[in-house]
Amino acid sequence: MEIKITKTQTPGQKPDQSNLGFGKIFTDHMFEMEYTEGIGWHDAKIVPVHNLSLHPACMVFHYGQEMFEGLKAYRGKDGKVRLFRPDMNAKRTNNTNDRLCIPNIPVEDFVEAVKAVVKVDEDWIPTADGTSLYIRPFIIATDEFLGVAPSKTYKFMIILSPSGAYYASGLAPVGIWIEDEYVRAVKGGIGFAKTGGNYAASLAAQVKAHDDGYSQVLWLDGVERKYIEEVGAMNIFFKIDGKIVTPELNGSILPGVTRDSVIQLCKKMGLPVEERKISAEELIAAQKAGKLEECFGSGTAAVISPVGKLRYKDDVMLINNNEIGPVSQKLYDTITGIQWGKIEDDMGWTVEVK
């Protein structure tokens, strides 16, 4: 893929690495590529970050035909810049695209685009411990048409954001609210897709949880309203009586890249892993029996997020004394160690940006 590069004449001020936050600061450049029916993807370019000029009838505004991804670039102590399993994000992009009738992007082109824009803005990659460059690829439908149908034109873009910890509390355990009123997704829908509608549907429950002092919402299945699915921004894992248990992928759960990495690492560590249905009632019973030993979320942004408290209706479950557990800590240390090049990547997961 040929990528035309136009660099900014007015580079921005690099941010204070001790106060990055998450998703609030953006680099100098962005990647853009157009799709036109009958032509395919074309005009790949890296240009200075700029506002978009779109007609108000663009279909993305009216019918929500859009998708996004999230991954990171890490600068190791050796100075090398690494991506973590970008091919998985590329494949998941096309899974989402298939569901939303958006044209596929070749995996190699997706990865090449990510590497190219990160290389142009590599000076923006922070070096302080725990920091990284968040990468947000996304696609929007751009046809100017008020009608429900797949668009004939699209825009694929990648923007970059130097970021600190996703949670202000860092690796401290968070409280999770198990939602029993609202529903996020059902089988046959778009729950497995990385698309904005899933997140818009989660906001009402998220506000309710925050108002009660909880960091995130844990969703139940949309039919029986009893089986655990995923957290708003993460997949979820439990350590129950020595076994690592996580909800099975069923069409309404996002197939997380970090989720897959956790499962592979747990098996490598000799821990039994079960991907299956797990009910809220089973969690309550396990906690009362002293068998709910750990709980943690997994995702690109937070990597591993230990959970110290779960609330379901009138039951509040305190987990591991509201402290991070040994498996959660080891997984966090291993995954981030691979990402930052601190430990050997014997899984073949990292891709160097040169």
C-alpha positions in Angstrom: 0.0 0.0 0.0 1.4 3.4 -1.0 0.9 6.0 1.7 1.5 9.7 0.9 2.9 11.6 3.9 2.4 15.4 4.5 4.0 16.6 7.7 2.8 19.5 9.8 4.5 22.8 9.7 3.3 23.7 13.2 4.2 20.8 15.5 2.3 20.8 18.8 3.7 21.0 22.3 4.5 17.7 23.9 2.4 17.1 27.0 3.5 16.7 30.6 4.0 12.9 31.0 2.9 13.1 34.7 -0.5 14.4 33.8 -1.6 12.6 30.6 -4.9 11.2 31.6 -6.6 9.1 28.9 -7.9 10.1 25.5 -7.7 13.8 26.0 -4.4 14.7 24.1 -3.8 14.1 20.4 -0.6 14.0 18.3 0.2 16.0 15.2 -0.8 13.6 12.5 -3.6 11.2 11.4 -4.0 8.5 8.8 -6.8 8.8 6.2 -8.0 6.4 3.5 -11.1 6.6 1.3 -13.5 3.9 0.0 -15.6 4.3 -3.1 -17.8 1.5 -4.4 -16.3 0.1 -7.6 -12.9 1.4 -6.8 -12.2 0.0 -3.3 -10.0 1.5 -0.7 -7.7 4.3 -2.1 -5.8 7.5 -1.4 -4.0 6.4 1.7 -2.3 9.3 3.4 -0.9 10.7 6.6 -1.6 14.4 7.1 -1.7 16.9 9.9 -4.6 16.4 12.3 -7.6 18.4 11.1 -11.3 18.9 11.6 -13.6 16.9 9.2 -15.9 18.6 6.8 -18.9 16.4 6.3 -22.4 17.1 4.8 -25.1 16.9 7.5 -26.8 14.1 5.5 -23.8 11.8 5.9 -25.2 8.4 6.8 -23.0 8.0 9.8 -25.0 10.7 11.6 -28.4 9.2 10.9 -28.0 5.4 10.8 -24.8 4.8 12.9 -22.8 2.9 10.3 -19.4 3.2 11.9 -16.9 1.1 13.8 -13.7 1.7 15.8 -10.8 -0.2 17.3 -8.2 0.4 20.0 -4.6 -0.6 20.5 -1.4 0.8 21.8 2.2 1.5 21.0 4.8 1.2 23.7 8.4 2.6 23.9 10.6 0.2 25.8 13.7 1.1 27.9 15.7 -0.2 24.9 14.2 2.7 22.8 12.3 0.3 20.6 8.6 1.0 19.8 6.3 -2.0 19.9 2.7 -2.8 19.0 0.8 -5.6 20.7 -0.9 -8.1 18.5 -2.1 -5.6 15.9 -3.1 -8.3 13.5 -5.8 -9.3 16.0 -7.2 -5.8 15.9 -7.2 -5.9 12.1 -9.1 -9.2 12.1 -11.6 -7.9 14.6 -12.0 -4.8 12.5 -13.1 -7.0 9.6 -15.4 -9.1 11.8 -17.1 -5.8 12.8 -17.2 -4.6 9.2 -18.9 -7.8 8.1 -21.7 -7.3 10.6 -22.2 -3.7 9.7 -21.8 -4.1 5.9 -18.6 -2.0 5.8 -16.0 -3.1 3.3 -13.1 -5.2 4.7 -9.6 -3.8 5.0 -6.8 -6.2 4.2 -5.1 -7.2 7.5 -1.6 -6.3 6.2 -2.9 -2.8 5.1 -4.4 -2.2 8.5 -1.2 -3.1 10.3 0.9 -1.1 7.8 -1.3 2.0 8.3 -0.9 1.7 12.1 2.8 1.3 11.9 3.2 4.2 9.4 1.3 6.8 11.4 2.9 5.7 14.7 6.4 6.1 13.0 5.6 9.6 11.9 4.5 10.6 15.4 6.9 8.4 17.4 8.3 11.5 19.3 4.9 11.7 21.0 5.2 8.2 22.5 5.6 8.8 26.3 8.4 7.1 28.2 7.2 7.3 31.8 6.3 4.1 33.5 2.8 3.0 32.7 2.3 5.3 29.8 1.7 4.5 26.1 0.4 5.9 22.8 -3.2 4.9 22.4 -4.2 4.2 18.8 -7.8 4.7 17.6 -8.6 3.4 14.1 -12.2 4.0 13.0 -14.4 3.9 9.9 -17.4 6.1 9.1 -20.1 6.0 6.4 -19.9 9.1 4.3 -22.7 8.8 1.7 -25.0 11.9 1.6 -28.3 10.0 1.7 -31.3 9.8 4.0 -32.1 6.2 3.5 -31.4 3.0 5.5 -28.9 1.1 3.3 -25.2 0.4 3.4 -23.2 3.4 2.3 -21.2 3.4 -1.0 -18.4 5.6 0.4 -16.4 5.4 3.7 -13.5 7.1 5.4 -11.0 5.1 7.4 -8.9 7.1 9.9 -6.4 6.6 12.7 -5.7 9.1 15.4 -3.2 8.9 18.2 -3.3 9.9 21.9 -0.4 9.8 24.4 -2.0 8.3 27.5 -1.4 7.5 31.2 -3.3 5.1 33.3 -7.0 4.4 32.2 -8.1 4.5 35.8 -7.0 7.3 38.0 -6.6 4.8 40.8 -4.0 2.9 38.8 -3.9 -0.8 39.6 -6.0 -0.4 42.7 -9.1 -2.7 42.7 -12.3 -1.1 41.4 -16.0 -1.6 42.3 -18.3 -3.1 39.6 -22.1 -2.8 39.4 -23.9 -5.8 38.0 -26.7 -4.3 36.0 -30.2 -5.9 36.4 -32.4 -3.3 34.7 -30.9 -2.3 31.3 -29.7 -4.6 28.6 -26.6 -4.0 26.4 -26.9 -6.7 23.7 -28.5 -10.0 22.6 -27.4 -12.9 20.4 -28.0 -12.1 16.8 -27.4 -8.4 17.5 -24.1 -6.4 17.4 -22.8 -7.1 20.9 -19.6 -8.7 19.5 -18.9 -5.8 17.2 -16.7 -2.8 18.1 -19.2 -0.1 17.2 -20.4 3.0 18.9 -24.0 1.9 19.3 -23.0 -0.7 21.9 -21.4 2.0 24.0 -24.2 4.6 23.6 -26.6 1.9 24.9 -24.4 1.5 28.0 -24.5 5.1 29.2 -27.7 5.1 31.3 -26.5 2.2 33.3 -23.0 3.7 33.6 -24.4 6.9 35.0 -26.5 4.9 37.5 -23.4 2.9 38.6 -21.2 6.0 39.0 -23.9 7.7 41.0 -23.7 4.8 43.5 -19.9 4.9 43.6 -19.0 2.1 41.2 -16.5 2.4 38.4 -18.0 0.2 35.7 -21.1 -1.8 34.8 -21.1 -5.6 34.4 -23.8 -6.7 32.0 -26.0 -9.7 32.2 -27.3 -11.6 29.1 -30.2 -9.9 27.4 -32.6 -12.9 27.4 -32.6 -14.7 30.7 -31.0 -11.7 32.5 -28.9 -14.0 34.8 -25.6 -14.9 33.0 -22.5 -12.7 33.3 -21.4 -11.2 29.9 -18.8 -8.4 30.0 -18.0 -5.0 31.6 -18.6 -1.8 29.7 -14.9 -1.4 28.7 -13.5 -4.9 29.5 -14.0 -8.6 29.4 -14.3 -10.2 32.9 -12.6 -13.1 34.6 -13.1 -14.9 38.0 -10.9 -17.2 40.0 -13.2 -19.6 41.6 -11.8 -22.4 43.7 -8.5 -22.4 41.8 -10.0 -22.2 38.3 -10.0 -19.2 36.0 -13.6 -18.8 34.7 -14.7 -16.3 32.0 -18.0 -16.0 30.0 -17.9 -17.9 26.7 -18.0 -15.9 23.5 -21.7 -16.2 22.4 -22.2 -13.5 19.8 -23.0 -10.7 22.3 -19.6 -10.4 23.9 -16.6 -8.6 22.4 -13.8 -11.0 21.6 -11.1 -9.0 23.4 -7.4 -9.2 22.3 -6.3 -9.0 25.9 -9.0 -11.6 26.8 -7.4 -14.0 24.4 -3.9 -13.2 25.7 -5.0 -13.8 29.3 -6.5 -17.2 28.5 -3.3 -18.2 26.7 -1.1 -17.0 29.5 -3.2 -18.7 32.2 -2.9 -22.0 30.4 0.8 -21.5 30.1 1.0 -20.9 33.8 -0.8 -24.2 34.4 -4.0 -22.7 35.6 -7.2 -24.5 34.5 -9.4 -22.1 32.4 -13.1 -22.5 31.7 -15.0 -20.5 29.1 -18.6 -21.1 30.0 -21.8 -19.6 31.2 -21.6 -18.2 34.8 -24.6 -16.7 36.6 -24.7 -13.9 39.1 -26.2 -16.4 41.6 -23.1 -18.7 41.2 -20.8 -15.8 42.0 -22.8 -15.0 45.1 -22.7 -18.6 46.2 -19.0 -18.8 45.5 -18.3 -15.7 47.5 -20.3 -16.8 50.5 -18.5 -20.2 50.4 -15.1 -18.4 50.3 -14.3 -19.7 46.8 -14.5 -16.5 44.9 -10.7 -15.8 45.2 -10.2 -13.1 42.5 -11.9 -11.1 39.9 -10.4 -8.9 37.2 -11.2 -7.2 33.9 -9.1 -7.3 30.8 -8.8 -4.8 28.0 -6.5 -2.7 25.8 -6.9 0.5 27.9 -6.5 -0.9 31.4 -4.7 -4.2 30.5 -5.7 -5.9 33.8 -8.1 -4.2 36.2 -8.5 -5.9 39.5 -12.1 -5.9 40.9 -12.4 -5.7 44.7 -16.2 -5.3 45.0 -19.2 -6.6 43.1 -22.7 -5.4 43.7 -25.7 -7.4 42.5 -29.1 -6.2 43.7 -28.9 -6.2 47.5 -25.7 -8.4 47.6 -22.3 -6.7 47.8 -19.4 -9.1 47.4 -16.0 -8.1 48.7 -13.3 -10.0 46.9 -9.8 -10.8 48.3 -10.1 -8.1 50.9 -10.4 -5.5 48.2 -6.8 -6.1 47.2 -5.2 -7.2 44.0 -4.8 -11.0 43.8 -1.6 -12.9 42.8 -3.0 -14.1 39.5 -4.2 -10.6 38.5 -0.8 -9.1 39.4 1.2 -11.8 37.5 -0.9 -11.4 34.4 -0.5 -7.6 34.5 3.2 -7.9 35.0 3.6 -10.4 32.2 1.4 -8.7 29.6 2.9 -5.2 30.3 6.4 -6.7 30.5 5.9 -8.1 27.0 4.4 -4.9 25.7 7.3 -2.7 27.0 10.0 -5.2 26.1 10.9 -5.8 29.8 10.6 -9.5 29.4 11.1 -11.8 26.5 8.2 -12.2 24.1 8.1 -15.9 23.7 4.5 -15.7 22.5 5.4 -13.8 19.3 2.9 -11.1 20.1 4.8 -7.9 19.6 5.5 -6.1 16.3 8.3 -3.5 16.2 7.8 -0.2 14.5 10.9 0.7 12.5 
